Amino acid sequence: MTDFDQMPPIHPAPARGVGRHLRARQRLRRGIYVLPSLFTLGNVFLGFVAVIEGLDGHFIRAALLIFSAGLLDALDGRIARLTGTESEFGMAFDSLADVLTFGSAPALLAYLWGLGELGRMGWLTPLFFLVCTTTRLARFNVQKKSVDSRFFIGLPAPAGGASIVSLLIVLPHANAPALPFQALLAGALFVVGTLMVSTFRYPSFKNLDLRKRRSFRLLIPLTVVLILAADHPEAFCVSLAVLYTCYGPGSWLAGRVRARWRLSAERSRRKHQTPNPP
């Protein structure tokens, strides 16, 4: 055996351009994994700034920041699904961000708006809302892989937070709000918190695929919605929050009415088909 036979095989070095291209692709891949988390960080940032605006008495600004955070929350999940970068870390990070932005922030804003003047009930109702938000998110993480992805079980936390802050837009926020308005906001905290931990189903819109050809039919109504949102942002946000919040119990009630009507019609049909006794 010669010395040449003992030498390790020599592999040709990759071309300089190929190595640079591979490194660029690796950096791009890492950036794609970070992108959904950047939207989640924006969610946290907007929730924190909303609390600061509430401390300064700017409740309309705070409410619009919460609505903007809801948009970022919808985008981070969709981007993660489109890029195939869903992970357990991203799910946990998103839930923790939602507790801050759609649980703590709306509860604190409601307290700062005027519920603090109600004494013990003034902080117990925001606390109830916060506990329900946390419970809703924990249940979502546990049931995420075992439920129909087309629906949410219970009112989603972003929608719940948006419903509460939408009231801060329409209710007068003077230094001493009237007792009926305080009672209305406290009742809304209790009702919305209960809806979040309920079993009512809400559409998730996760199966909406904008890459399909028929999705272009949505351009006209979507354009109209965007124009209305730009012209009257406060009214648009309030209407959207109220309609989506009422969808769960409304659809359940409509289903019960349809089922009872069908049962009544079936009984009537059987009664007419039964021959009369001689």
C-alpha positions in Angstrom: 0.0 0.0 0.0 1.5 3.3 -1.0 1.3 6.6 0.8 -1.2 7.9 -1.8 -3.6 5.0 -0.8 -3.6 6.2 2.8 -4.5 9.8 2.0 -8.1 10.9 2.8 -10.3 11.6 -0.3 -10.2 15.2 -1.5 -13.6 16.8 -2.0 -13.8 19.8 -4.2 -14.5 23.1 -2.3 -17.8 24.7 -3.1 -17.7 27.6 -5.4 -17.5 31.0 -3.6 -20.8 32.1 -5.1 -22.6 28.9 -4.1 -21.5 29.3 -0.5 -22.6 32.9 -0.4 -26.0 31.9 -1.8 -26.4 29.1 0.8 -25.6 31.5 3.7 -28.1 34.1 2.3 -30.8 31.4 2.2 -30.1 30.4 5.8 -30.3 34.0 7.0 -33.6 34.4 5.1 -34.9 31.2 6.7 -34.0 32.5 10.2 -35.7 35.8 9.4 -38.9 34.0 8.3 -39.0 32.2 11.6 -38.6 35.5 13.5 -41.2 37.4 11.5 -44.4 36.1 13.3 -42.7 36.9 16.7 -42.1 40.4 15.5 -45.9 40.9 15.0 -46.5 39.4 18.5 -44.0 41.9 19.9 -45.9 44.7 18.2 -49.0 43.3 19.9 -47.3 43.7 23.3 -46.1 47.2 22.4 -49.5 48.4 21.4 -51.1 46.9 24.6 -48.5 48.6 26.8 -48.9 52.0 25.0 -52.7 51.7 25.4 -52.4 51.5 29.2 -50.1 54.6 29.1 -52.7 56.4 27.1 -55.4 55.4 29.6 -53.3 56.7 32.4 -53.2 60.0 30.6 -57.0 59.9 30.1 -56.9 59.3 26.3 -59.3 56.4 26.2 -60.2 56.7 22.5 -56.6 56.5 21.5 -56.2 53.5 23.9 -59.2 51.7 22.3 -57.9 52.2 18.8 -54.5 50.8 19.9 -56.2 47.7 21.2 -58.0 47.3 17.9 -54.7 47.7 16.0 -53.1 45.0 18.3 -56.0 42.7 17.3 -55.0 43.1 13.7 -51.4 42.2 14.5 -52.6 39.2 16.5 -54.5 38.0 13.4 -51.6 38.5 11.1 -48.9 36.7 13.2 -50.8 33.4 13.2 -51.7 33.7 9.5 -48.1 34.5 8.6 -46.8 31.6 10.6 -49.2 29.2 8.8 -48.4 30.5 5.4 -44.6 30.2 6.0 -44.8 26.9 7.8 -43.1 28.4 10.9 -45.7 27.5 13.6 -44.1 26.3 16.8 -44.9 25.7 20.5 -42.8 28.7 21.4 -44.8 31.0 19.1 -48.1 29.7 20.5 -47.0 30.3 24.1 -45.6 33.7 23.2 -48.8 34.7 21.5 -50.9 33.6 24.4 -48.8 35.6 26.9 -49.0 38.6 24.7 -52.8 38.3 24.5 -53.1 38.1 28.3 -51.4 41.5 28.5 -53.0 43.3 25.5 -56.6 41.8 25.6 -56.9 40.9 29.2 -54.9 43.2 31.5 -55.0 46.4 29.3 -58.9 46.5 28.8 -59.4 45.6 32.5 -57.1 48.5 33.6 -58.6 50.9 31.1 -62.1 50.1 32.4 -60.9 50.7 36.0 -59.2 53.9 35.0 -62.2 55.1 33.1 -64.3 55.2 36.2 -65.0 51.8 37.7 -62.5 52.6 40.4 -65.1 54.9 42.0 -67.4 51.9 42.7 -65.2 50.6 45.5 -64.7 46.8 45.7 -66.9 46.1 42.7 -64.9 48.5 40.7 -61.9 46.2 40.7 -63.6 42.9 41.1 -65.3 43.1 37.7 -62.1 43.9 35.8 -60.4 41.1 37.7 -63.2 38.7 36.7 -62.7 39.7 33.1 -58.9 39.2 33.3 -59.3 35.7 34.9 -61.7 34.7 32.2 -59.3 35.9 29.5 -56.5 33.9 31.0 -58.7 30.8 31.3 -59.8 31.2 27.7 -56.3 31.3 26.4 -55.2 28.4 28.5 -58.1 26.3 27.2 -57.3 27.3 23.6 -53.7 26.1 24.0 -54.9 22.7 25.3 -57.7 22.2 22.8 -56.0 23.7 19.7 -55.3 20.3 18.1 -58.6 18.6 19.0 -61.2 21.1 17.8 -62.5 22.2 14.4 -60.1 24.9 13.2 -63.0 26.7 11.4 -64.4 27.8 14.8 -63.3 29.1 18.1 -64.9 27.6 21.2 -65.8 30.7 23.3 -65.3 34.3 22.4 -61.7 34.8 21.4 -59.6 37.0 23.7 -58.9 39.7 21.1 -62.6 40.1 20.3 -63.4 40.2 24.0 -60.8 42.9 24.7 -62.0 44.9 21.6 -65.6 44.6 22.8 -64.7 46.2 26.2 -62.6 49.1 24.8 -65.3 49.8 22.1 -67.6 50.9 25.0 -64.9 53.3 26.0 -65.3 55.0 22.6 -69.1 55.5 22.8 -69.5 56.1 26.6 -68.8 59.6 27.9 -65.5 59.6 29.7 -65.7 62.6 32.0 -63.9 62.8 35.3 -67.0 61.6 37.1 -69.0 59.2 34.8 -72.6 58.7 35.7 -73.6 55.6 37.7 -75.7 54.0 34.8 -72.7 54.1 32.5 -70.5 52.6 35.2 -73.0 49.8 35.7 -73.2 49.2 31.9 -69.4 48.8 31.7 -69.2 46.6 34.7 -72.0 44.4 33.3 -70.2 44.3 29.9 -67.0 43.0 31.7 -69.0 40.2 33.3 -71.0 39.2 30.1 -67.9 39.3 27.8 -65.8 37.4 30.3 -68.5 34.8 30.6 -68.7 34.5 26.8 -65.0 33.9 26.6 -65.2 30.8 28.8 -68.5 29.6 27.2 -68.9 26.9 24.6 -70.5 29.2 22.0 -68.8 28.8 18.6 -67.3 31.7 16.7 -65.9 31.7 13.2 -62.1 31.7 13.1 -61.6 32.6 9.4 -58.5 30.5 9.4 -59.6 28.5 6.3 -60.0 31.7 4.2 -57.5 31.2 1.4 -56.8 34.4 -0.4 -54.7 32.5 -3.0 -57.8 30.9 -4.5 -59.3 32.4 -7.6 -62.8 32.9 -6.1 -61.2 35.0 -3.3 -61.1 37.9 -5.7 -64.9 38.2 -5.2 -64.1 39.5 -1.8 -62.2 42.5 -3.1 -65.3 44.7 -3.6 -66.9 44.2 -0.1 -63.5 44.3 1.4 -62.8 47.7 -0.3 -66.1 49.0 1.0 -65.3 47.9 4.5 -61.9 49.6 4.4 -63.4 52.8 3.1 -65.9 52.8 6.0 -63.1 52.1 8.5 -61.0 54.9 7.2 -63.9 57.4 7.1 -65.5 56.5 10.5 -62.9 54.4 12.4 -64.7 54.7 15.8 -68.1 53.6 14.5 -66.6 50.8 12.5 -64.6 49.4 15.4 -67.6 49.5 17.7 -70.0 47.9 15.2 -67.5 45.1 14.3 -66.8 44.3 18.0 -70.5 44.2 18.9 -71.6 42.1 15.9 -68.9 39.5 16.4 -69.5 39.3 20.1 -73.2 38.7 19.6 -72.6 36.1 16.9 -72.0 33.2 19.3 -75.2 33.4 21.3 -77.2 34.6 18.3 -76.2 31.7 16.1 -76.9 29.3 19.0 -80.3 30.8 19.6 -81.1 30.7 15.8 -80.1 27.0 15.8 -82.4 26.2 18.6 -85.3 28.0 16.9 -84.7 26.2 13.6 -84.4 22.8 15.4 -87.7 23.4 17.3 -89.4 24.6 14.0 -88.2 21.4 12.2 -89.4 19.2 15.1 -92.8 20.9 15.0 -93.1 20.6 11.3 -92.1 16.9 11.5 -94.8 16.2 14.1 -97.4 18.0 12.1 -96.4 16.0 9.0 -96.7 12.7 10.9 -100.0 13.7 12.4 -101.5 14.4 8.9 -100.1 11.1 7.6 -101.6 9.0 10.4 -104.9 7.5 9.1 -108.0 8.4 11.1 -109.4 5.5 13.2 -112.7 4.0 11.8 
